[in-house]
Amino acid sequence: MPIYEYRCNRCRGEFEHLGSMNDRDSEVECPLCGGRGAEKLMSRCQTKVEMSLSDFQALSDATAGGGCVGCTSGSCSTCDK
Ligand SMILES: [Zn+2]
């Protein structure tokens, strides 16, 4: 089966999803936030972002808390959180 890349419309996270004939893009569930309605990315290589799931969750947590990406490491020199 082909692997497609999607971008979540809710958390803007990108993830890969094994395609199947029965899948409708609008019903692909985001593994990061559980939201539906991800859009398929046409280009595999240009926007490829290598992040682990934990990185994504840490990033979204920091974003939700008003911090910055640096906050995920515990001490942040950018925003002093
Ligand atoms: Zn999401």
PDB file of the backbone (N, CA, C, O) and the ligand in Angstrom, with CONECT records:
HET     ZN  A 101       1
ATOM      1  N   MET A   1       0.846  -1.210   0.000  1.00  0.00           N
ATOM      2  CA  MET A   1       0.000   0.000   0.000  1.00  0.00           C
ATOM      3  C   MET A   1       0.871   1.246   0.000  1.00  0.00           C
ATOM      4  O   MET A   1       1.942   1.251   0.606  1.00  0.00           O
ATOM      5  N   PRO A   2       0.439   2.267  -0.650  1.00  0.00           N
ATOM      6  CA  PRO A   2       1.215   3.521  -0.647  1.00  0.00           C
ATOM      7  C   PRO A   2       1.077   4.250   0.687  1.00  0.00           C
ATOM      8  O   PRO A   2       0.057   4.164   1.371  1.00  0.00           O
ATOM      9  N   ILE A   3       2.126   4.956   1.021  1.00  0.00           N
ATOM     10  CA  ILE A   3       2.079   5.786   2.229  1.00  0.00           C
ATOM     11  C   ILE A   3       1.929   7.238   1.797  1.00  0.00           C
ATOM     12  O   ILE A   3       2.734   7.754   1.020  1.00  0.00           O
ATOM     13  N   TYR A   4       0.900   7.882   2.303  1.00  0.00           N
ATOM     14  CA  TYR A   4       0.674   9.287   1.990  1.00  0.00           C
ATOM     15  C   TYR A   4       1.020  10.139   3.196  1.00  0.00           C
ATOM     16  O   TYR A   4       0.944   9.698   4.343  1.00  0.00           O
ATOM     17  N   GLU A   5       1.400  11.358   2.904  1.00  0.00           N
ATOM     18  CA  GLU A   5       1.620  12.298   3.994  1.00  0.00           C
ATOM     19  C   GLU A   5       0.441  13.249   4.073  1.00  0.00           C
ATOM     20  O   GLU A   5      -0.104  13.700   3.066  1.00  0.00           O
ATOM     21  N   TYR A   6       0.077  13.531   5.296  1.00  0.00           N
ATOM     22  CA  TYR A   6      -1.049  14.424   5.529  1.00  0.00           C
ATOM     23  C   TYR A   6      -0.631  15.546   6.463  1.00  0.00           C
ATOM     24  O   TYR A   6       0.313  15.416   7.243  1.00  0.00           O
ATOM     25  N   ARG A   7      -1.355  16.644   6.363  1.00  0.00           N
ATOM     26  CA  ARG A   7      -1.195  17.708   7.346  1.00  0.00           C
ATOM     27  C   ARG A   7      -2.547  17.912   8.009  1.00  0.00           C
ATOM     28  O   ARG A   7      -3.575  18.082   7.354  1.00  0.00           O
ATOM     29  N   CYS A   8      -2.505  17.889   9.320  1.00  0.00           N
ATOM     30  CA  CYS A   8      -3.734  18.025  10.089  1.00  0.00           C
ATOM     31  C   CYS A   8      -4.207  19.484  10.052  1.00  0.00           C
ATOM     32  O   CYS A   8      -3.420  20.408  10.256  1.00  0.00           O
ATOM     33  N   ASN A   9      -5.493  19.670   9.789  1.00  0.00           N
ATOM     34  CA  ASN A   9      -6.044  21.017   9.760  1.00  0.00           C
ATOM     35  C   ASN A   9      -6.268  21.579  11.159  1.00  0.00           C
ATOM     36  O   ASN A   9      -6.535  22.769  11.330  1.00  0.00           O
ATOM     37  N   ARG A  10      -6.155  20.716  12.141  1.00  0.00           N
ATOM     38  CA  ARG A  10      -6.434  21.147  13.505  1.00  0.00           C
ATOM     39  C   ARG A  10      -5.156  21.549  14.236  1.00  0.00           C
ATOM     40  O   ARG A  10      -5.068  22.644  14.792  1.00  0.00           O
ATOM     41  N   CYS A  11      -4.162  20.653  14.229  1.00  0.00           N
ATOM     42  CA  CYS A  11      -2.928  20.957  14.968  1.00  0.00           C
ATOM     43  C   CYS A  11      -1.776  21.277  14.016  1.00  0.00           C
ATOM     44  O   CYS A  11      -0.672  21.588  14.464  1.00  0.00           O
ATOM     45  N   ARG A  12      -2.023  21.204  12.718  1.00  0.00           N
ATOM     46  CA  ARG A  12      -1.035  21.481  11.688  1.00  0.00           C
ATOM     47  C   ARG A  12       0.120  20.490  11.716  1.00  0.00           C
ATOM     48  O   ARG A  12       1.148  20.717  11.079  1.00  0.00           O
ATOM     49  N   GLY A  13      -0.037  19.419  12.432  1.00  0.00           N
ATOM     50  CA  GLY A  13       0.989  18.384  12.450  1.00  0.00           C
ATOM     51  C   GLY A  13       0.973  17.589  11.157  1.00  0.00           C
ATOM     52  O   GLY A  13      -0.073  17.423  10.529  1.00  0.00           O
ATOM     53  N   GLU A  14       2.131  17.102  10.769  1.00  0.00           N
ATOM     54  CA  GLU A  14       2.215  16.268   9.580  1.00  0.00           C
ATOM     55  C   GLU A  14       2.453  14.829   9.996  1.00  0.00           C
ATOM     56  O   GLU A  14       3.196  14.550  10.937  1.00  0.00           O
ATOM     57  N   PHE A  15       1.812  13.929   9.282  1.00  0.00           N
ATOM     58  CA  PHE A  15       1.966  12.525   9.632  1.00  0.00           C
ATOM     59  C   PHE A  15       1.781  11.696   8.382  1.00  0.00           C
ATOM     60  O   PHE A  15       1.272  12.168   7.365  1.00  0.00           O
ATOM     61  N   GLU A  16       2.203  10.458   8.482  1.00  0.00           N
ATOM     62  CA  GLU A  16       2.064   9.546   7.363  1.00  0.00           C
ATOM     63  C   GLU A  16       0.905   8.607   7.629  1.00  0.00           C
ATOM     64  O   GLU A  16       0.628   8.233   8.768  1.00  0.00           O
ATOM     65  N   HIS A  17       0.240   8.239   6.556  1.00  0.00           N
ATOM     66  CA  HIS A  17      -0.919   7.369   6.700  1.00  0.00           C
ATOM     67  C   HIS A  17      -0.899   6.366   5.565  1.00  0.00           C
ATOM     68  O   HIS A  17      -0.746   6.728   4.399  1.00  0.00           O
ATOM     69  N   LEU A  18      -1.055   5.114   5.919  1.00  0.00           N
ATOM     70  CA  LEU A  18      -1.111   4.084   4.901  1.00  0.00           C
ATOM     71  C   LEU A  18      -2.405   4.210   4.113  1.00  0.00           C
ATOM     72  O   LEU A  18      -3.500   4.102   4.666  1.00  0.00           O
ATOM     73  N   GLY A  19      -2.266   4.434   2.844  1.00  0.00           N
ATOM     74  CA  GLY A  19      -3.448   4.619   2.023  1.00  0.00           C
ATOM     75  C   GLY A  19      -4.162   3.314   1.750  1.00  0.00           C
ATOM     76  O   GLY A  19      -3.550   2.248   1.683  1.00  0.00           O
ATOM     77  N   SER A  20      -5.458   3.419   1.594  1.00  0.00           N
ATOM     78  CA  SER A  20      -6.218   2.266   1.132  1.00  0.00           C
ATOM     79  C   SER A  20      -7.341   2.760   0.243  1.00  0.00           C
ATOM     80  O   SER A  20      -7.713   3.933   0.279  1.00  0.00           O
ATOM     81  N   MET A  21      -7.867   1.863  -0.541  1.00  0.00           N
ATOM     82  CA  MET A  21      -8.893   2.269  -1.491  1.00  0.00           C
ATOM     83  C   MET A  21     -10.140   2.794  -0.800  1.00  0.00           C
ATOM     84  O   MET A  21     -10.900   3.576  -1.370  1.00  0.00           O
ATOM     85  N   ASN A  22     -10.338   2.355   0.433  1.00  0.00           N
ATOM     86  CA  ASN A  22     -11.562   2.738   1.132  1.00  0.00           C
ATOM     87  C   ASN A  22     -11.424   4.050   1.883  1.00  0.00           C
ATOM     88  O   ASN A  22     -12.408   4.607   2.368  1.00  0.00           O
ATOM     89  N   ASP A  23     -10.194   4.537   1.976  1.00  0.00           N
ATOM     90  CA  ASP A  23      -9.988   5.767   2.734  1.00  0.00           C
ATOM     91  C   ASP A  23     -10.508   6.976   1.977  1.00  0.00           C
ATOM     92  O   ASP A  23     -10.322   7.115   0.769  1.00  0.00           O
ATOM     93  N   ARG A  24     -11.159   7.835   2.726  1.00  0.00           N
ATOM     94  CA  ARG A  24     -11.454   9.164   2.189  1.00  0.00           C
ATOM     95  C   ARG A  24     -10.586  10.149   2.967  1.00  0.00           C
ATOM     96  O   ARG A  24     -10.482  10.083   4.192  1.00  0.00           O
ATOM     97  N   ASP A  25      -9.972  11.056   2.228  1.00  0.00           N
ATOM     98  CA  ASP A  25      -9.040  11.979   2.869  1.00  0.00           C
ATOM     99  C   ASP A  25      -9.684  12.726   4.028  1.00  0.00           C
ATOM    100  O   ASP A  25      -9.042  12.982   5.047  1.00  0.00           O
ATOM    101  N   SER A  26     -10.935  13.066   3.868  1.00  0.00           N
ATOM    102  CA  SER A  26     -11.602  13.884   4.877  1.00  0.00           C
ATOM    103  C   SER A  26     -11.822  13.117   6.168  1.00  0.00           C
ATOM    104  O   SER A  26     -12.168  13.700   7.196  1.00  0.00           O
ATOM    105  N   GLU A  27     -11.620  11.803   6.110  1.00  0.00           N
ATOM    106  CA  GLU A  27     -11.877  11.016   7.314  1.00  0.00           C
ATOM    107  C   GLU A  27     -10.612  10.444   7.915  1.00  0.00           C
ATOM    108  O   GLU A  27     -10.661   9.646   8.851  1.00  0.00           O
ATOM    109  N   VAL A  28      -9.493  10.851   7.377  1.00  0.00           N
ATOM    110  CA  VAL A  28      -8.233  10.400   7.956  1.00  0.00           C
ATOM    111  C   VAL A  28      -8.050  11.052   9.322  1.00  0.00           C
ATOM    112  O   VAL A  28      -8.166  12.267   9.480  1.00  0.00           O
ATOM    113  N   GLU A  29      -7.764  10.210  10.287  1.00  0.00           N
ATOM    114  CA  GLU A  29      -7.660  10.717  11.654  1.00  0.00           C
ATOM    115  C   GLU A  29      -6.222  11.064  11.985  1.00  0.00           C
ATOM    116  O   GLU A  29      -5.309  10.281  11.726  1.00  0.00           O
ATOM    117  N   CYS A  30      -6.026  12.229  12.554  1.00  0.00           N
ATOM    118  CA  CYS A  30      -4.691  12.669  12.943  1.00  0.00           C
ATOM    119  C   CYS A  30      -4.233  11.896  14.175  1.00  0.00           C
ATOM    120  O   CYS A  30      -4.932  11.889  15.189  1.00  0.00           O
ATOM    121  N   PRO A  31      -3.071  11.243  14.106  1.00  0.00           N
ATOM    122  CA  PRO A  31      -2.576  10.484  15.262  1.00  0.00           C
ATOM    123  C   PRO A  31      -2.044  11.394  16.366  1.00  0.00           C
ATOM    124  O   PRO A  31      -1.787  10.940  17.481  1.00  0.00           O
ATOM    125  N   LEU A  32      -1.882  12.655  16.060  1.00  0.00           N
ATOM    126  CA  LEU A  32      -1.297  13.587  17.023  1.00  0.00           C
ATOM    127  C   LEU A  32      -2.350  14.200  17.923  1.00  0.00           C
ATOM    128  O   LEU A  32      -2.141  14.328  19.129  1.00  0.00           O
ATOM    129  N   CYS A  33      -3.474  14.578  17.350  1.00  0.00           N
ATOM    130  CA  CYS A  33      -4.505  15.236  18.144  1.00  0.00           C
ATOM    131  C   CYS A  33      -5.852  14.541  18.027  1.00  0.00           C
ATOM    132  O   CYS A  33      -6.795  14.901  18.731  1.00  0.00           O
ATOM    133  N   GLY A  34      -5.957  13.551  17.149  1.00  0.00           N
ATOM    134  CA  GLY A  34      -7.208  12.814  17.016  1.00  0.00           C
ATOM    135  C   GLY A  34      -8.229  13.510  16.146  1.00  0.00           C
ATOM    136  O   GLY A  34      -9.335  13.005  15.956  1.00  0.00           O
ATOM    137  N   GLY A  35      -7.868  14.669  15.613  1.00  0.00           N
ATOM    138  CA  GLY A  35      -8.795  15.414  14.782  1.00  0.00           C
ATOM    139  C   GLY A  35      -8.945  14.790  13.407  1.00  0.00           C
ATOM    140  O   GLY A  35      -8.055  14.081  12.937  1.00  0.00           O
ATOM    141  N   ARG A  36     -10.053  15.052  12.779  1.00  0.00           N
ATOM    142  CA  ARG A  36     -10.274  14.564  11.422  1.00  0.00           C
ATOM    143  C   ARG A  36     -10.251  15.727  10.449  1.00  0.00           C
ATOM    144  O   ARG A  36     -10.429  16.885  10.829  1.00  0.00           O
ATOM    145  N   GLY A  37     -10.030  15.399   9.202  1.00  0.00           N
ATOM    146  CA  GLY A  37     -10.029  16.436   8.192  1.00  0.00           C
ATOM    147  C   GLY A  37      -8.640  16.839   7.774  1.00  0.00           C
ATOM    148  O   GLY A  37      -8.397  18.000   7.445  1.00  0.00           O
ATOM    149  N   ALA A  38      -7.713  15.879   7.784  1.00  0.00           N
ATOM    150  CA  ALA A  38      -6.361  16.183   7.341  1.00  0.00           C
ATOM    151  C   ALA A  38      -6.328  16.326   5.822  1.00  0.00           C
ATOM    152  O   ALA A  38      -7.109  15.699   5.107  1.00  0.00           O
ATOM    153  N   GLU A  39      -5.419  17.153   5.351  1.00  0.00           N
ATOM    154  CA  GLU A  39      -5.273  17.304   3.914  1.00  0.00           C
ATOM    155  C   GLU A  39      -4.043  16.552   3.443  1.00  0.00           C
ATOM    156  O   GLU A  39      -3.011  16.533   4.114  1.00  0.00           O
ATOM    157  N   LYS A  40      -4.167  15.945   2.297  1.00  0.00           N
ATOM    158  CA  LYS A  40      -3.053  15.151   1.772  1.00  0.00           C
ATOM    159  C   LYS A  40      -1.997  16.070   1.186  1.00  0.00           C
ATOM    160  O   LYS A  40      -2.302  17.022   0.466  1.00  0.00           O
ATOM    161  N   LEU A  41      -0.750  15.765   1.511  1.00  0.00           N
ATOM    162  CA  LEU A  41       0.346  16.539   0.952  1.00  0.00           C
ATOM    163  C   LEU A  41       0.781  15.897  -0.353  1.00  0.00           C
ATOM    164  O   LEU A  41       1.010  14.690  -0.415  1.00  0.00           O
ATOM    165  N   MET A  42       0.891  16.697  -1.376  1.00  0.00           N
ATOM    166  CA  MET A  42       1.223  16.160  -2.682  1.00  0.00           C
ATOM    167  C   MET A  42       2.708  15.839  -2.814  1.00  0.00           C
ATOM    168  O   MET A  42       3.088  14.897  -3.508  1.00  0.00           O
ATOM    169  N   SER A  43       3.526  16.616  -2.156  1.00  0.00           N
ATOM    170  CA  SER A  43       4.967  16.428  -2.282  1.00  0.00           C
ATOM    171  C   SER A  43       5.506  15.698  -1.068  1.00  0.00           C
ATOM    172  O   SER A  43       5.284  16.120   0.067  1.00  0.00           O
ATOM    173  N   ARG A  44       6.201  14.627  -1.300  1.00  0.00           N
ATOM    174  CA  ARG A  44       6.760  13.873  -0.193  1.00  0.00           C
ATOM    175  C   ARG A  44       7.997  14.513   0.374  1.00  0.00           C
ATOM    176  O   ARG A  44       8.221  14.474   1.583  1.00  0.00           O
ATOM    177  N   CYS A  45       8.822  15.115  -0.500  1.00  0.00           N
ATOM    178  CA  CYS A  45      10.159  15.459  -0.054  1.00  0.00           C
ATOM    179  C   CYS A  45      10.308  16.926   0.358  1.00  0.00           C
ATOM    180  O   CYS A  45      11.120  17.235   1.230  1.00  0.00           O
ATOM    181  N   GLN A  46       9.553  17.820  -0.241  1.00  0.00           N
ATOM    182  CA  GLN A  46       9.812  19.244  -0.006  1.00  0.00           C
ATOM    183  C   GLN A  46       9.445  19.669   1.411  1.00  0.00           C
ATOM    184  O   GLN A  46      10.159  20.460   2.026  1.00  0.00           O
ATOM    185  N   THR A  47       8.361  19.160   1.921  1.00  0.00           N
ATOM    186  CA  THR A  47       7.912  19.604   3.236  1.00  0.00           C
ATOM    187  C   THR A  47       8.134  18.538   4.299  1.00  0.00           C
ATOM    188  O   THR A  47       7.554  18.596   5.384  1.00  0.00           O
ATOM    189  N   LYS A  48       8.971  17.572   3.978  1.00  0.00           N
ATOM    190  CA  LYS A  48       9.208  16.477   4.911  1.00  0.00           C
ATOM    191  C   LYS A  48       9.839  16.997   6.194  1.00  0.00           C
ATOM    192  O   LYS A  48      10.894  17.630   6.175  1.00  0.00           O
ATOM    193  N   VAL A  49       9.188  16.722   7.279  1.00  0.00           N
ATOM    194  CA  VAL A  49       9.711  17.123   8.580  1.00  0.00           C
ATOM    195  C   VAL A  49       9.911  15.873   9.420  1.00  0.00           C
ATOM    196  O   VAL A  49       8.975  15.115   9.677  1.00  0.00           O
ATOM    197  N   GLU A  50      11.133  15.681   9.834  1.00  0.00           N
ATOM    198  CA  GLU A  50      11.426  14.502  10.637  1.00  0.00           C
ATOM    199  C   GLU A  50      11.240  14.829  12.118  1.00  0.00           C
ATOM    200  O   GLU A  50      12.092  15.456  12.748  1.00  0.00           O
ATOM    201  N   MET A  51      10.134  14.398  12.638  1.00  0.00           N
ATOM    202  CA  MET A  51       9.908  14.586  14.067  1.00  0.00           C
ATOM    203  C   MET A  51       9.267  13.323  14.628  1.00  0.00           C
ATOM    204  O   MET A  51       8.450  12.681  13.968  1.00  0.00           O
ATOM    205  N   SER A  52       9.632  12.990  15.805  1.00  0.00           N
ATOM    206  CA  SER A  52       8.994  11.856  16.448  1.00  0.00           C
ATOM    207  C   SER A  52       7.663  12.302  17.037  1.00  0.00           C
ATOM    208  O   SER A  52       7.396  13.498  17.156  1.00  0.00           O
ATOM    209  N   LEU A  53       6.849  11.354  17.396  1.00  0.00           N
ATOM    210  CA  LEU A  53       5.547  11.679  17.963  1.00  0.00           C
ATOM    211  C   LEU A  53       5.704  12.471  19.253  1.00  0.00           C
ATOM    212  O   LEU A  53       4.930  13.391  19.515  1.00  0.00           O
ATOM    213  N   SER A  54       6.702  12.120  20.060  1.00  0.00           N
ATOM    214  CA  SER A  54       6.890  12.828  21.318  1.00  0.00           C
ATOM    215  C   SER A  54       7.318  14.263  21.066  1.00  0.00           C
ATOM    216  O   SER A  54       6.943  15.168  21.811  1.00  0.00           O
ATOM    217  N   ASP A  55       8.101  14.470  20.020  1.00  0.00           N
ATOM    218  CA  ASP A  55       8.483  15.833  19.669  1.00  0.00           C
ATOM    219  C   ASP A  55       7.261  16.647  19.312  1.00  0.00           C
ATOM    220  O   ASP A  55       7.118  17.800  19.721  1.00  0.00           O
ATOM    221  N   PHE A  56       6.389  16.033  18.549  1.00  0.00           N
ATOM    222  CA  PHE A  56       5.170  16.726  18.142  1.00  0.00           C
ATOM    223  C   PHE A  56       4.324  17.096  19.350  1.00  0.00           C
ATOM    224  O   PHE A  56       3.802  18.207  19.443  1.00  0.00           O
ATOM    225  N   GLN A  57       4.196  16.160  20.261  1.00  0.00           N
ATOM    226  CA  GLN A  57       3.346  16.415  21.415  1.00  0.00           C
ATOM    227  C   GLN A  57       3.962  17.472  22.313  1.00  0.00           C
ATOM    228  O   GLN A  57       3.255  18.317  22.862  1.00  0.00           O
ATOM    229  N   ALA A  58       5.278  17.426  22.464  1.00  0.00           N
ATOM    230  CA  ALA A  58       5.954  18.438  23.262  1.00  0.00           C
ATOM    231  C   ALA A  58       5.792  19.808  22.614  1.00  0.00           C
ATOM    232  O   ALA A  58       5.586  20.814  23.292  1.00  0.00           O
ATOM    233  N   LEU A  59       5.889  19.822  21.298  1.00  0.00           N
ATOM    234  CA  LEU A  59       5.752  21.078  20.579  1.00  0.00           C
ATOM    235  C   LEU A  59       4.347  21.633  20.726  1.00  0.00           C
ATOM    236  O   LEU A  59       4.170  22.827  20.968  1.00  0.00           O
ATOM    237  N   SER A  60       3.348  20.773  20.582  1.00  0.00           N
ATOM    238  CA  SER A  60       1.979  21.259  20.679  1.00  0.00           C
ATOM    239  C   SER A  60       1.660  21.651  22.114  1.00  0.00           C
ATOM    240  O   SER A  60       0.895  22.587  22.344  1.00  0.00           O
ATOM    241  N   ASP A  61       2.238  20.948  23.080  1.00  0.00           N
ATOM    242  CA  ASP A  61       2.043  21.327  24.470  1.00  0.00           C
ATOM    243  C   ASP A  61       2.611  22.713  24.735  1.00  0.00           C
ATOM    244  O   ASP A  61       1.977  23.542  25.387  1.00  0.00           O
ATOM    245  N   ALA A  62       3.806  22.951  24.224  1.00  0.00           N
ATOM    246  CA  ALA A  62       4.443  24.244  24.418  1.00  0.00           C
ATOM    247  C   ALA A  62       3.632  25.342  23.746  1.00  0.00           C
ATOM    248  O   ALA A  62       3.484  26.440  24.283  1.00  0.00           O
ATOM    249  N   THR A  63       3.112  25.031  22.565  1.00  0.00           N
ATOM    250  CA  THR A  63       2.311  26.010  21.845  1.00  0.00           C
ATOM    251  C   THR A  63       1.027  26.308  22.594  1.00  0.00           C
ATOM    252  O   THR A  63       0.601  27.459  22.694  1.00  0.00           O
ATOM    253  N   ALA A  64       0.415  25.256  23.118  1.00  0.00           N
ATOM    254  CA  ALA A  64      -0.844  25.437  23.832  1.00  0.00           C
ATOM    255  C   ALA A  64      -0.622  26.234  25.114  1.00  0.00           C
ATOM    256  O   ALA A  64      -1.494  26.994  25.533  1.00  0.00           O
ATOM    257  N   GLY A  65       0.547  26.062  25.737  1.00  0.00           N
ATOM    258  CA  GLY A  65       0.830  26.758  26.982  1.00  0.00           C
ATOM    259  C   GLY A  65       1.370  28.155  26.770  1.00  0.00           C
ATOM    260  O   GLY A  65       1.660  28.851  27.744  1.00  0.00           O
ATOM    261  N   GLY A  66       1.510  28.579  25.556  1.00  0.00           N
ATOM    262  CA  GLY A  66       1.976  29.918  25.280  1.00  0.00           C
ATOM    263  C   GLY A  66       3.483  30.039  25.276  1.00  0.00           C
ATOM    264  O   GLY A  66       4.022  31.138  25.145  1.00  0.00           O
ATOM    265  N   GLY A  67       4.169  28.917  25.417  1.00  0.00           N
ATOM    266  CA  GLY A  67       5.623  28.954  25.415  1.00  0.00           C
ATOM    267  C   GLY A  67       6.153  28.852  24.006  1.00  0.00           C
ATOM    268  O   GLY A  67       5.413  29.032  23.039  1.00  0.00           O
ATOM    269  N   CYS A  68       7.412  28.569  23.892  1.00  0.00           N
ATOM    270  CA  CYS A  68       8.004  28.394  22.589  1.00  0.00           C
ATOM    271  C   CYS A  68       8.616  27.006  22.486  1.00  0.00           C
ATOM    272  O   CYS A  68       8.563  26.224  23.435  1.00  0.00           O
ATOM    273  N   VAL A  69       9.185  26.709  21.353  1.00  0.00           N
ATOM    274  CA  VAL A  69       9.732  25.379  21.133  1.00  0.00           C
ATOM    275  C   VAL A  69      10.833  25.072  22.137  1.00  0.00           C
ATOM    276  O   VAL A  69      10.975  23.931  22.577  1.00  0.00           O
ATOM    277  N   GLY A  70      11.612  26.085  22.499  1.00  0.00           N
ATOM    278  CA  GLY A  70      12.709  25.888  23.422  1.00  0.00           C
ATOM    279  C   GLY A  70      12.253  25.428  24.790  1.00  0.00           C
ATOM    280  O   GLY A  70      13.016  24.808  25.531  1.00  0.00           O
ATOM    281  N   CYS A  71      11.007  25.730  25.127  1.00  0.00           N
ATOM    282  CA  CYS A  71      10.481  25.353  26.438  1.00  0.00           C
ATOM    283  C   CYS A  71      10.437  23.846  26.625  1.00  0.00           C
ATOM    284  O   CYS A  71      10.450  23.361  27.756  1.00  0.00           O
ATOM    285  N   THR A  72      10.386  23.101  25.524  1.00  0.00           N
ATOM    286  CA  THR A  72      10.234  21.667  25.650  1.00  0.00           C
ATOM    287  C   THR A  72      11.461  21.016  26.267  1.00  0.00           C
ATOM    288  O   THR A  72      11.389  19.879  26.734  1.00  0.00           O
ATOM    289  N   SER A  73      12.561  21.705  26.275  1.00  0.00           N
ATOM    290  CA  SER A  73      13.765  21.122  26.849  1.00  0.00           C
ATOM    291  C   SER A  73      13.841  21.383  28.345  1.00  0.00           C
ATOM    292  O   SER A  73      14.763  20.900  29.002  1.00  0.00           O
ATOM    293  N   GLY A  74      12.912  22.121  28.890  1.00  0.00           N
ATOM    294  CA  GLY A  74      12.881  22.361  30.324  1.00  0.00           C
ATOM    295  C   GLY A  74      13.336  23.749  30.701  1.00  0.00           C
ATOM    296  O   GLY A  74      12.719  24.392  31.549  1.00  0.00           O
ATOM    297  N   SER A  75      14.398  24.222  30.091  1.00  0.00           N
ATOM    298  CA  SER A  75      14.838  25.583  30.342  1.00  0.00           C
ATOM    299  C   SER A  75      14.894  26.330  29.026  1.00  0.00           C
ATOM    300  O   SER A  75      15.512  25.875  28.064  1.00  0.00           O
ATOM    301  N   CYS A  76      14.258  27.454  28.994  1.00  0.00           N
ATOM    302  CA  CYS A  76      14.125  28.177  27.744  1.00  0.00           C
ATOM    303  C   CYS A  76      14.706  29.554  27.858  1.00  0.00           C
ATOM    304  O   CYS A  76      14.302  30.334  28.721  1.00  0.00           O
ATOM    305  N   SER A  77      15.652  29.867  26.995  1.00  0.00           N
ATOM    306  CA  SER A  77      16.267  31.184  27.030  1.00  0.00           C
ATOM    307  C   SER A  77      15.525  32.180  26.153  1.00  0.00           C
ATOM    308  O   SER A  77      15.804  33.379  26.166  1.00  0.00           O
ATOM    309  N   THR A  78      14.560  31.646  25.383  1.00  0.00           N
ATOM    310  CA  THR A  78      13.850  32.520  24.459  1.00  0.00           C
ATOM    311  C   THR A  78      12.709  33.278  25.132  1.00  0.00           C
ATOM    312  O   THR A  78      12.518  34.474  24.910  1.00  0.00           O
ATOM    313  N   CYS A  79      11.962  32.561  25.952  1.00  0.00           N
ATOM    314  CA  CYS A  79      10.798  33.207  26.557  1.00  0.00           C
ATOM    315  C   CYS A  79      10.804  33.122  28.075  1.00  0.00           C
ATOM    316  O   CYS A  79       9.842  33.540  28.719  1.00  0.00           O
ATOM    317  N   ASP A  80      11.879  32.584  28.661  1.00  0.00           N
ATOM    318  CA  ASP A  80      12.021  32.556  30.113  1.00  0.00           C
ATOM    319  C   ASP A  80      10.928  31.832  30.838  1.00  0.00           C
ATOM    320  O   ASP A  80      10.630  32.153  31.988  1.00  0.00           O
ATOM    321  N   LYS A  81      10.319  30.858  30.195  1.00  0.00           N
ATOM    322  CA  LYS A  81       9.319  30.057  30.898  1.00  0.00           C
ATOM    323  C   LYS A  81       9.989  28.843  31.525  1.00  0.00           C
ATOM    324  O   LYS A  81       9.321  28.033  32.168  1.00  0.00           O
TER     325      LYS A  81
HETATM  326 ZN    ZN A 101      -3.795  16.988  14.532  1.00  0.00          ZN2+
END
